[in-house]
Amino acid sequence: MEPDYVLIEDLADLIESIQADSIVSRTFFKSEHLKGIVFGFDAGQELSEHTSSQAAIIQIVRGEATVTLGEERHELNAGSWVHMPPHLKHSIYAKTPLIMLLLMLGAG
């Protein structure tokens, strides 16, 4: 009998390697109401300013990043957590090699 839960003991292990000058991502969970994606950024890589039609949560798993939320810049590191409402302009710049969790709420 399969369990009715999903357990990932270390999100960082989902990203096998981060190539130089790149960003990699892996969708590891998808349901009617939630999509889980883990990202790996090489230092100096950036997701430029954008918005999402869905609410989302970012959690920094490993590394340091500059995250812009609306007009405010924040220096975040491992353990930092952000909830973003729909349509909030945001960007992410990896100051060091970075592992980041993105949860898209209401995703299907």
C-alpha positions as semicolon CSV with decimal commas, in nm:
position;residue;x (nm);y (nm);z (nm)
1;M;0,000;0,000;0,000
2;E;0,140;0,342;-0,099
3;P;0,143;0,615;0,165
4;D;-0,093;0,909;0,114
5;Y;0,181;1,164;0,182
6;V;0,497;1,293;0,017
7;L;0,822;1,312;0,215
8;I;1,139;1,477;0,089
9;E;1,410;1,465;0,352
10;D;1,637;1,723;0,184
11;L;1,505;1,955;-0,088
12;A;1,860;2,047;-0,192
13;D;1,916;1,686;-0,299
14;L;1,655;1,732;-0,574
15;I;1,903;1,952;-0,761
16;E;2,189;1,720;-0,856
17;S;2,418;1,997;-0,977
18;I;2,407;2,360;-1,077
19;Q;2,591;2,426;-1,400
20;A;2,805;2,739;-1,426
21;D;2,609;3,049;-1,528
22;S;2,272;2,872;-1,512
23;I;1,946;2,829;-1,327
24;V;1,791;2,484;-1,299
25;S;1,450;2,388;-1,167
26;R;1,263;2,073;-1,081
27;T;0,891;2,038;-1,017
28;F;0,862;1,780;-0,743
29;F;0,497;1,810;-0,641
30;K;0,178;1,902;-0,823
31;S;-0,180;1,884;-0,704
32;E;-0,502;2,070;-0,769
33;H;-0,407;2,342;-0,518
34;L;-0,028;2,340;-0,492
35;K;0,280;2,316;-0,710
36;G;0,625;2,269;-0,554
37;I;0,937;2,363;-0,751
38;V;1,296;2,368;-0,630
39;F;1,542;2,599;-0,805
40;G;1,920;2,596;-0,815
41;F;2,096;2,920;-0,915
42;D;2,465;2,965;-0,982
43;A;2,606;3,275;-0,813
44;G;2,531;3,586;-1,017
45;Q;2,221;3,441;-1,187
46;E;1,890;3,626;-1,173
47;L;1,521;3,580;-1,237
48;S;1,433;3,927;-1,363
49;E;1,130;4,118;-1,239
50;H;0,802;3,942;-1,310
51;T;0,460;3,874;-1,158
52;S;0,243;3,569;-1,108
53;S;-0,134;3,537;-1,124
54;Q;-0,115;3,307;-0,819
55;A;-0,007;3,356;-0,461
56;A;0,333;3,201;-0,394
57;I;0,579;3,123;-0,117
58;I;0,957;3,144;-0,152
59;Q;1,188;2,981;0,099
60;I;1,564;3,005;0,077
61;V;1,703;2,657;0,148
62;R;2,073;2,727;0,096
63;G;2,276;3,033;-0,002
64;E;2,219;3,408;-0,014
65;A;1,998;3,615;-0,243
66;T;1,877;3,966;-0,304
67;V;1,500;3,949;-0,347
68;T;1,299;4,247;-0,466
69;L;0,934;4,254;-0,357
70;G;0,745;4,544;-0,510
71;E;0,977;4,842;-0,459
72;E;1,168;4,693;-0,161
73;R;1,497;4,498;-0,173
74;H;1,573;4,232;0,087
75;E;1,894;4,043;0,159
76;L;1,784;3,686;0,236
77;N;1,966;3,369;0,339
78;A;1,892;3,010;0,437
79;G;1,575;2,996;0,643
80;S;1,419;3,312;0,496
81;W;1,053;3,275;0,399
82;V;0,828;3,504;0,193
83;H;0,456;3,490;0,108
84;M;0,368;3,687;-0,205
85;P;0,013;3,779;-0,308
86;P;-0,087;3,748;-0,674
87;H;0,048;4,014;-0,912
88;L;0,331;4,134;-0,683
89;K;0,635;4,235;-0,889
90;H;0,941;4,042;-0,770
91;S;1,289;3,934;-0,876
92;I;1,561;3,709;-0,735
93;Y;1,938;3,755;-0,766
94;A;2,169;3,480;-0,635
95;K;2,461;3,633;-0,445
96;T;2,603;3,284;-0,382
97;P;2,507;2,942;-0,522
98;L;2,142;2,924;-0,418
99;I;1,879;2,657;-0,357
100;M;1,526;2,801;-0,338
101;L;1,185;2,644;-0,282
102;L;0,889;2,794;-0,469
103;L;0,535;2,694;-0,373
104;M;0,265;2,809;-0,614
105;L;-0,067;2,823;-0,428
106;G;-0,383;2,736;-0,617
107;A;-0,174;2,580;-0,895
108;G;-0,300;2,282;-1,081
